[in-house]
């Protein structure tokens, strides 16, 4: 599966100071976007238009959905900020 990053997500990753670590775990989503693994927890969320998933990597959270064999990561934030 191809991974598509929203421009705000790209900005978040590059400003995080953990760019390589986060990109490593995000790239692993293409192998299995549904099941958790070491240092990366995945949880199914309820979305309005799509079924959303949350990828948790340490204090970082990424919300994504899957559409037509593409993984669309559309939100990134730190744990303290919470969810929409």
Biopython code that builds the backbone (N, CA, C, O; Angstrom):
import numpy as np
from Bio.PDB.StructureBuilder import StructureBuilder

atoms = [
    (1, "UNK", "N", (0.831, -1.190, 0.000)),
    (1, "UNK", "CA", (0.000, 0.000, 0.000)),
    (1, "UNK", "C", (0.871, 1.247, 0.000)),
    (1, "UNK", "O", (1.958, 1.275, 0.577)),
    (2, "UNK", "N", (0.373, 2.250, -0.648)),
    (2, "UNK", "CA", (1.074, 3.528, -0.710)),
    (2, "UNK", "C", (0.625, 4.408, 0.459)),
    (2, "UNK", "O", (-0.553, 4.420, 0.816)),
    (3, "UNK", "N", (1.555, 5.132, 1.043)),
    (3, "UNK", "CA", (1.247, 6.011, 2.173)),
    (3, "UNK", "C", (1.248, 7.458, 1.694)),
    (3, "UNK", "O", (2.207, 7.927, 1.082)),
    (4, "UNK", "N", (0.151, 8.155, 1.988)),
    (4, "UNK", "CA", (0.000, 9.550, 1.609)),
    (4, "UNK", "C", (-0.037, 10.396, 2.880)),
    (4, "UNK", "O", (-0.832, 10.133, 3.782)),
    (5, "UNK", "N", (0.819, 11.405, 2.947)),
    (5, "UNK", "CA", (0.899, 12.270, 4.127)),
    (5, "UNK", "C", (0.315, 13.649, 3.820)),
    (5, "UNK", "O", (0.651, 14.264, 2.808)),
    (6, "UNK", "N", (-0.541, 14.114, 4.683)),
    (6, "UNK", "CA", (-1.062, 15.481, 4.583)),
    (6, "UNK", "C", (0.118, 16.430, 4.809)),
    (6, "UNK", "O", (1.010, 16.101, 5.592)),
    (7, "UNK", "N", (0.157, 17.586, 4.159)),
    (7, "UNK", "CA", (1.276, 18.524, 4.353)),
    (7, "UNK", "C", (1.507, 18.905, 5.824)),
    (7, "UNK", "O", (2.654, 19.083, 6.236)),
    (8, "UNK", "N", (0.448, 19.030, 6.611)),
    (8, "UNK", "CA", (0.613, 19.349, 8.032)),
    (8, "UNK", "C", (1.264, 18.201, 8.792)),
    (8, "UNK", "O", (1.991, 18.428, 9.759)),
    (9, "UNK", "N", (1.007, 16.970, 8.357)),
    (9, "UNK", "CA", (1.634, 15.802, 8.981)),
    (9, "UNK", "C", (3.123, 15.791, 8.666)),
    (9, "UNK", "O", (3.941, 15.516, 9.544)),
    (10, "UNK", "N", (3.478, 16.086, 7.423)),
    (10, "UNK", "CA", (4.893, 16.165, 7.047)),
    (10, "UNK", "C", (5.609, 17.206, 7.899)),
    (10, "UNK", "O", (6.704, 16.958, 8.404)),
    (11, "UNK", "N", (4.998, 18.352, 8.054)),
    (11, "UNK", "CA", (5.577, 19.426, 8.861)),
    (11, "UNK", "C", (5.756, 18.977, 10.309)),
    (11, "UNK", "O", (6.791, 19.242, 10.919)),
    (12, "UNK", "N", (4.757, 18.303, 10.855)),
    (12, "UNK", "CA", (4.831, 17.797, 12.228)),
    (12, "UNK", "C", (6.006, 16.841, 12.394)),
    (12, "UNK", "O", (6.761, 16.936, 13.362)),
    (13, "UNK", "N", (6.155, 15.918, 11.443)),
    (13, "UNK", "CA", (7.236, 14.924, 11.516)),
    (13, "UNK", "C", (8.595, 15.600, 11.479)),
    (13, "UNK", "O", (9.464, 15.274, 12.287)),
    (14, "UNK", "N", (8.796, 16.529, 10.564)),
    (14, "UNK", "CA", (10.092, 17.171, 10.420)),
    (14, "UNK", "C", (10.423, 18.088, 11.599)),
    (14, "UNK", "O", (11.598, 18.304, 11.896)),
    (15, "UNK", "N", (9.416, 18.625, 12.270)),
    (15, "UNK", "CA", (9.659, 19.486, 13.427)),
    (15, "UNK", "C", (9.727, 18.715, 14.748)),
    (15, "UNK", "O", (10.037, 19.298, 15.787)),
    (16, "UNK", "N", (9.444, 17.429, 14.717)),
    (16, "UNK", "CA", (9.364, 16.638, 15.944)),
    (16, "UNK", "C", (10.721, 16.356, 16.583)),
    (16, "UNK", "O", (10.801, 16.138, 17.792)),
    (17, "UNK", "N", (11.776, 16.358, 15.792)),
    (17, "UNK", "CA", (13.088, 15.993, 16.317)),
    (17, "UNK", "C", (13.306, 14.481, 16.324)),
    (17, "UNK", "O", (14.375, 14.014, 16.717)),
    (18, "UNK", "N", (12.309, 13.715, 15.893)),
    (18, "UNK", "CA", (12.395, 12.255, 15.833)),
    (18, "UNK", "C", (12.005, 11.759, 14.448)),
    (18, "UNK", "O", (11.341, 10.733, 14.305)),
    (19, "UNK", "N", (12.421, 12.489, 13.448)),
    (19, "UNK", "CA", (12.017, 12.236, 12.064)),
    (19, "UNK", "C", (12.260, 10.790, 11.622)),
    (19, "UNK", "O", (11.341, 10.142, 11.121)),
    (20, "UNK", "N", (13.466, 10.280, 11.796)),
    (20, "UNK", "CA", (13.798, 8.936, 11.329)),
    (20, "UNK", "C", (12.979, 7.876, 12.056)),
    (20, "UNK", "O", (12.484, 6.934, 11.438)),
    (21, "UNK", "N", (12.840, 8.030, 13.360)),
    (21, "UNK", "CA", (12.086, 7.088, 14.189)),
    (21, "UNK", "C", (10.618, 7.037, 13.751)),
    (21, "UNK", "O", (10.057, 5.954, 13.589)),
    (22, "UNK", "N", (10.006, 8.191, 13.562)),
    (22, "UNK", "CA", (8.597, 8.247, 13.165)),
    (22, "UNK", "C", (8.396, 7.719, 11.750)),
    (22, "UNK", "O", (7.463, 6.955, 11.502)),
    (23, "UNK", "N", (9.256, 8.116, 10.823)),
    (23, "UNK", "CA", (9.121, 7.653, 9.443)),
    (23, "UNK", "C", (9.300, 6.142, 9.333)),
    (23, "UNK", "O", (8.643, 5.500, 8.513)),
    (24, "UNK", "N", (10.178, 5.573, 10.147)),
    (24, "UNK", "CA", (10.365, 4.121, 10.148)),
    (24, "UNK", "C", (9.054, 3.414, 10.476)),
    (24, "UNK", "O", (8.666, 2.476, 9.779)),
    (25, "UNK", "N", (8.373, 3.853, 11.523)),
    (25, "UNK", "CA", (7.130, 3.209, 11.940)),
    (25, "UNK", "C", (5.981, 3.515, 10.974)),
    (25, "UNK", "O", (5.117, 2.666, 10.753)),
    (26, "UNK", "N", (5.965, 4.695, 10.409)),
    (26, "UNK", "CA", (4.930, 5.026, 9.425)),
    (26, "UNK", "C", (5.086, 4.168, 8.173)),
    (26, "UNK", "O", (4.093, 3.695, 7.621)),
    (27, "UNK", "N", (6.314, 3.965, 7.725)),
    (27, "UNK", "CA", (6.546, 3.132, 6.537)),
    (27, "UNK", "C", (6.109, 1.692, 6.766)),
    (27, "UNK", "O", (5.713, 1.012, 5.819)),
    (28, "UNK", "N", (6.174, 1.216, 8.005)),
    (28, "UNK", "CA", (5.739, -0.144, 8.304)),
    (28, "UNK", "C", (4.229, -0.320, 8.157)),
    (28, "UNK", "O", (3.750, -1.449, 8.064)),
    (29, "UNK", "N", (3.481, 0.769, 8.136)),
    (29, "UNK", "CA", (2.038, 0.682, 7.928)),
    (29, "UNK", "C", (1.703, 0.036, 6.589)),
    (29, "UNK", "O", (0.680, -0.638, 6.469)),
    (30, "UNK", "N", (2.541, 0.229, 5.593)),
    (30, "UNK", "CA", (2.248, -0.327, 4.272)),
    (30, "UNK", "C", (2.229, -1.851, 4.292)),
    (30, "UNK", "O", (1.564, -2.465, 3.457)),
    (31, "UNK", "N", (2.945, -2.474, 5.228)),
    (31, "UNK", "CA", (2.937, -3.931, 5.356)),
    (31, "UNK", "C", (1.666, -4.434, 6.033)),
    (31, "UNK", "O", (1.067, -5.412, 5.584)),
    (32, "UNK", "N", (1.252, -3.765, 7.116)),
    (32, "UNK", "CA", (0.056, -4.174, 7.859)),
    (32, "UNK", "C", (-0.510, -2.965, 8.610)),
    (32, "UNK", "O", (-0.060, -2.658, 9.713)),
    (33, "UNK", "N", (-1.494, -2.277, 8.019)),
    (33, "UNK", "CA", (-2.040, -1.077, 8.661)),
    (33, "UNK", "C", (-3.099, -1.355, 9.723)),
    (33, "UNK", "O", (-3.655, -0.417, 10.295)),
    (34, "UNK", "N", (-3.388, -2.631, 9.997)),
    (34, "UNK", "CA", (-4.481, -2.973, 10.900)),
    (34, "UNK", "C", (-4.045, -3.499, 12.268)),
    (34, "UNK", "O", (-4.805, -3.397, 13.231)),
    (35, "UNK", "N", (-2.849, -4.055, 12.374)),
    (35, "UNK", "CA", (-2.427, -4.720, 13.604)),
    (35, "UNK", "C", (-1.240, -4.029, 14.263)),
    (35, "UNK", "O", (-0.331, -3.543, 13.591)),
    (36, "UNK", "N", (-1.269, -3.997, 15.595)),
    (36, "UNK", "CA", (-0.194, -3.341, 16.329)),
    (36, "UNK", "C", (1.074, -4.180, 16.284)),
    (36, "UNK", "O", (1.050, -5.368, 15.962)),
    (37, "UNK", "N", (2.176, -3.528, 16.614)),
    (37, "UNK", "CA", (3.486, -4.180, 16.660)),
    (37, "UNK", "C", (4.331, -3.478, 17.713)),
    (37, "UNK", "O", (3.870, -2.515, 18.324)),
    (38, "UNK", "N", (5.519, -3.926, 17.931)),
    (38, "UNK", "CA", (6.395, -3.342, 18.951)),
    (38, "UNK", "C", (6.588, -1.849, 18.697)),
    (38, "UNK", "O", (6.906, -1.441, 17.580)),
    (39, "UNK", "N", (6.398, -1.048, 19.722)),
    (39, "UNK", "CA", (6.580, 0.406, 19.711)),
    (39, "UNK", "C", (5.590, 1.158, 18.816)),
    (39, "UNK", "O", (5.741, 2.362, 18.610)),
    (40, "UNK", "N", (4.587, 0.467, 18.288)),
    (40, "UNK", "CA", (3.586, 1.132, 17.444)),
    (40, "UNK", "C", (2.236, 0.460, 17.653)),
    (40, "UNK", "O", (1.990, -0.636, 17.151)),
    (41, "UNK", "N", (1.373, 1.125, 18.391)),
    (41, "UNK", "CA", (0.052, 0.590, 18.699)),
    (41, "UNK", "C", (-0.956, 1.158, 17.700)),
    (41, "UNK", "O", (-0.908, 2.341, 17.363)),
    (42, "UNK", "N", (-1.863, 0.308, 17.233)),
    (42, "UNK", "CA", (-2.884, 0.729, 16.283)),
    (42, "UNK", "C", (-4.251, 0.445, 16.896)),
    (42, "UNK", "O", (-4.491, -0.632, 17.442)),
    (43, "UNK", "N", (-5.137, 1.422, 16.799)),
    (43, "UNK", "CA", (-6.480, 1.266, 17.336)),
    (43, "UNK", "C", (-7.485, 1.769, 16.301)),
    (43, "UNK", "O", (-7.278, 2.801, 15.662)),
    (44, "UNK", "N", (-8.573, 1.021, 16.152)),
    (44, "UNK", "CA", (-9.631, 1.420, 15.238)),
    (44, "UNK", "C", (-10.507, 2.460, 15.920)),
    (44, "UNK", "O", (-10.938, 2.269, 17.057)),
    (45, "UNK", "N", (-10.771, 3.569, 15.216)),
    (45, "UNK", "CA", (-11.621, 4.637, 15.726)),
    (45, "UNK", "C", (-12.878, 4.727, 14.874)),
    (45, "UNK", "O", (-12.948, 4.134, 13.798)),
    (46, "UNK", "N", (-13.853, 5.456, 15.346)),
    (46, "UNK", "CA", (-15.066, 5.668, 14.555)),
    (46, "UNK", "C", (-14.964, 7.002, 13.840)),
    (46, "UNK", "O", (-14.759, 8.038, 14.472)),
    (47, "UNK", "N", (-15.107, 6.976, 12.514)),
    (47, "UNK", "CA", (-15.030, 8.197, 11.727)),
    (47, "UNK", "C", (-16.355, 8.504, 11.065)),
    (47, "UNK", "O", (-17.223, 7.637, 10.957)),
    (48, "UNK", "N", (-16.507, 9.721, 10.630)),
    (48, "UNK", "CA", (-17.753, 10.142, 9.983)),
    (48, "UNK", "C", (-17.828, 9.652, 8.541)),
    (48, "UNK", "O", (-18.852, 9.115, 8.118)),
    (49, "UNK", "N", (-16.748, 9.836, 7.787)),
    (49, "UNK", "CA", (-16.747, 9.442, 6.378)),
    (49, "UNK", "C", (-16.058, 8.082, 6.179)),
    (49, "UNK", "O", (-16.510, 7.259, 5.383)),
    (50, "UNK", "N", (-14.974, 7.865, 6.904)),
    (50, "UNK", "CA", (-14.170, 6.650, 6.754)),
    (50, "UNK", "C", (-13.956, 6.025, 8.120)),
    (50, "UNK", "O", (-14.126, 6.679, 9.149)),
    (51, "UNK", "N", (-13.584, 4.766, 8.120)),
    (51, "UNK", "CA", (-13.137, 4.152, 9.354)),
    (51, "UNK", "C", (-11.733, 4.658, 9.619)),
    (51, "UNK", "O", (-10.831, 4.444, 8.810)),
    (52, "UNK", "N", (-11.544, 5.321, 10.735)),
    (52, "UNK", "CA", (-10.245, 5.887, 11.090)),
    (52, "UNK", "C", (-9.476, 4.923, 11.964)),
    (52, "UNK", "O", (-10.049, 4.104, 12.682)),
    (53, "UNK", "N", (-8.166, 5.042, 11.886)),
    (53, "UNK", "CA", (-7.267, 4.290, 12.746)),
    (53, "UNK", "C", (-6.323, 5.276, 13.408)),
    (53, "UNK", "O", (-6.026, 6.337, 12.858)),
    (54, "UNK", "N", (-5.856, 4.915, 14.594)),
    (54, "UNK", "CA", (-4.885, 5.735, 15.300)),
    (54, "UNK", "C", (-3.602, 4.930, 15.445)),
    (54, "UNK", "O", (-3.613, 3.798, 15.928)),
    (55, "UNK", "N", (-2.513, 5.523, 15.025)),
    (55, "UNK", "CA", (-1.190, 4.945, 15.201)),
    (55, "UNK", "C", (-0.530, 5.689, 16.342)),
    (55, "UNK", "O", (-0.368, 6.908, 16.279)),
    (56, "UNK", "N", (-0.147, 4.966, 17.387)),
    (56, "UNK", "CA", (0.502, 5.574, 18.538)),
    (56, "UNK", "C", (1.965, 5.151, 18.544)),
    (56, "UNK", "O", (2.289, 3.964, 18.596)),
    (57, "UNK", "N", (2.847, 6.161, 18.490)),
    (57, "UNK", "CA", (4.293, 5.926, 18.542)),
    (57, "UNK", "C", (4.819, 6.804, 19.666)),
    (57, "UNK", "O", (5.043, 7.998, 19.466)),
    (58, "UNK", "N", (5.016, 6.233, 20.829)),
    (58, "UNK", "CA", (5.453, 7.005, 21.988)),
    (58, "UNK", "C", (4.408, 8.048, 22.330)),
    (58, "UNK", "O", (3.248, 7.711, 22.570)),
    (59, "UNK", "N", (4.811, 9.324, 22.356)),
    (59, "UNK", "CA", (3.869, 10.403, 22.661)),
    (59, "UNK", "C", (3.191, 10.945, 21.408)),
    (59, "UNK", "O", (2.358, 11.847, 21.501)),
    (60, "UNK", "N", (3.531, 10.414, 20.248)),
    (60, "UNK", "CA", (2.998, 10.905, 18.979)),
    (60, "UNK", "C", (1.794, 10.077, 18.545)),
    (60, "UNK", "O", (1.763, 8.858, 18.714)),
    (61, "UNK", "N", (0.805, 10.767, 17.983)),
    (61, "UNK", "CA", (-0.407, 10.121, 17.492)),
    (61, "UNK", "C", (-0.640, 10.522, 16.038)),
    (61, "UNK", "O", (-0.473, 11.682, 15.661)),
    (62, "UNK", "N", (-1.025, 9.551, 15.244)),
    (62, "UNK", "CA", (-1.347, 9.785, 13.834)),
    (62, "UNK", "C", (-2.698, 9.156, 13.542)),
    (62, "UNK", "O", (-2.925, 7.993, 13.877)),
    (63, "UNK", "N", (-3.589, 9.901, 12.929)),
    (63, "UNK", "CA", (-4.881, 9.373, 12.517)),
    (63, "UNK", "C", (-4.836, 9.140, 11.015)),
    (63, "UNK", "O", (-4.373, 9.990, 10.256)),
    (64, "UNK", "N", (-5.323, 7.978, 10.597)),
    (64, "UNK", "CA", (-5.298, 7.657, 9.176)),
    (64, "UNK", "C", (-6.517, 6.832, 8.793)),
    (64, "UNK", "O", (-7.190, 6.245, 9.641)),
    (65, "UNK", "N", (-6.782, 6.804, 7.490)),
    (65, "UNK", "CA", (-7.821, 5.942, 6.937)),
    (65, "UNK", "C", (-7.270, 5.296, 5.679)),
    (65, "UNK", "O", (-6.277, 5.749, 5.109)),
    (66, "UNK", "N", (-7.932, 4.231, 5.258)),
    (66, "UNK", "CA", (-7.482, 3.466, 4.101)),
    (66, "UNK", "C", (-8.550, 3.569, 3.019)),
    (66, "UNK", "O", (-9.730, 3.326, 3.268)),
    (67, "UNK", "N", (-8.114, 3.934, 1.809)),
    (67, "UNK", "CA", (-9.035, 4.087, 0.696)),
    (67, "UNK", "C", (-8.322, 3.704, -0.593)),
    (67, "UNK", "O", (-7.279, 4.270, -0.919)),
    (68, "UNK", "N", (-8.875, 2.756, -1.319)),
    (68, "UNK", "CA", (-8.315, 2.325, -2.608)),
    (68, "UNK", "C", (-6.831, 1.968, -2.517)),
    (68, "UNK", "O", (-6.024, 2.484, -3.290)),
    (69, "UNK", "N", (-6.471, 1.106, -1.597)),
    (69, "UNK", "CA", (-5.086, 0.651, -1.408)),
    (69, "UNK", "C", (-4.099, 1.778, -1.129)),
    (69, "UNK", "O", (-2.914, 1.662, -1.438)),
    (70, "UNK", "N", (-4.589, 2.866, -0.545)),
    (70, "UNK", "CA", (-3.730, 3.960, -0.105)),
    (70, "UNK", "C", (-4.037, 4.250, 1.355)),
    (70, "UNK", "O", (-5.192, 4.222, 1.780)),
    (71, "UNK", "N", (-2.999, 4.525, 2.104)),
    (71, "UNK", "CA", (-3.145, 4.903, 3.499)),
    (71, "UNK", "C", (-2.993, 6.416, 3.558)),
    (71, "UNK", "O", (-1.943, 6.958, 3.214)),
    (72, "UNK", "N", (-4.048, 7.090, 3.997)),
    (72, "UNK", "CA", (-4.072, 8.548, 4.050)),
    (72, "UNK", "C", (-3.893, 8.991, 5.498)),
    (72, "UNK", "O", (-4.817, 8.862, 6.301)),
    (73, "UNK", "N", (-2.726, 9.507, 5.836)),
    (73, "UNK", "CA", (-2.480, 10.019, 7.185)),
    (73, "UNK", "C", (-2.833, 11.497, 7.157)),
    (73, "UNK", "O", (-2.157, 12.300, 6.513)),
    (74, "UNK", "N", (-3.903, 11.846, 7.868)),
    (74, "UNK", "CA", (-4.412, 13.217, 7.759)),
    (74, "UNK", "C", (-4.316, 14.035, 9.033)),
    (74, "UNK", "O", (-4.703, 15.204, 9.036)),
    (75, "UNK", "N", (-3.808, 13.453, 10.125)),
    (75, "UNK", "CA", (-3.698, 14.222, 11.364)),
    (75, "UNK", "C", (-2.538, 13.675, 12.196)),
    (75, "UNK", "O", (-2.331, 12.464, 12.271)),
    (76, "UNK", "N", (-1.793, 14.574, 12.814)),
    (76, "UNK", "CA", (-0.689, 14.200, 13.694)),
    (76, "UNK", "C", (-0.658, 15.160, 14.867)),
    (76, "UNK", "O", (-0.841, 16.366, 14.702)),
    (77, "UNK", "N", (-0.427, 14.619, 16.045)),
    (77, "UNK", "CA", (-0.390, 15.453, 17.243)),
    (77, "UNK", "C", (0.281, 14.698, 18.377)),
    (77, "UNK", "O", (0.470, 13.483, 18.315)),
    (78, "UNK", "N", (0.634, 15.440, 19.408)),
    (78, "UNK", "CA", (1.198, 14.827, 20.606)),
    (78, "UNK", "C", (0.068, 14.391, 21.532)),
    (78, "UNK", "O", (-1.050, 14.897, 21.449)),
    (79, "UNK", "N", (0.367, 13.476, 22.385)),
    (79, "UNK", "CA", (-0.613, 12.886, 23.294)),
    (79, "UNK", "C", (-1.374, 13.934, 24.105)),
    (79, "UNK", "O", (-2.581, 13.801, 24.310)),
    (80, "UNK", "N", (-0.689, 14.960, 24.560)),
    (80, "UNK", "CA", (-1.304, 15.977, 25.426)),
    (80, "UNK", "C", (-2.456, 16.715, 24.739)),
    (80, "UNK", "O", (-3.398, 17.151, 25.402)),
    (81, "UNK", "N", (-2.382, 16.853, 23.425)),
    (81, "UNK", "CA", (-3.376, 17.647, 22.720)),
    (81, "UNK", "C", (-4.730, 16.951, 22.625)),
    (81, "UNK", "O", (-5.765, 17.616, 22.660)),
    (82, "UNK", "N", (-4.739, 15.670, 22.511)),
    (82, "UNK", "CA", (-6.005, 14.938, 22.452)),
    (82, "UNK", "C", (-6.536, 14.804, 21.051)),
    (82, "UNK", "O", (-5.862, 15.127, 20.073)),
    (83, "UNK", "N", (-7.755, 14.324, 20.970)),
    (83, "UNK", "CA", (-8.384, 14.028, 19.691)),
    (83, "UNK", "C", (-9.437, 15.058, 19.353)),
    (83, "UNK", "O", (-9.930, 15.759, 20.236)),
    (84, "UNK", "N", (-9.786, 15.157, 18.080)),
    (84, "UNK", "CA", (-10.799, 16.114, 17.640)),
    (84, "UNK", "C", (-12.146, 15.738, 18.182)),
    (84, "UNK", "O", (-13.132, 16.427, 17.919)),
]
sb = StructureBuilder()
sb.init_structure("model")
sb.init_model(0)
sb.init_chain("A")
sb.init_seg("    ")
for serial, (resi, resn, name, xyz) in enumerate(atoms, 1):
    if name == "N":
        sb.init_residue(resn, " ", resi, " ")
    sb.init_atom(name, np.array(xyz, "f"), 0.0, 1.0, " ", f" {name:<3s}", serial, name[0])
structure = sb.get_structure()
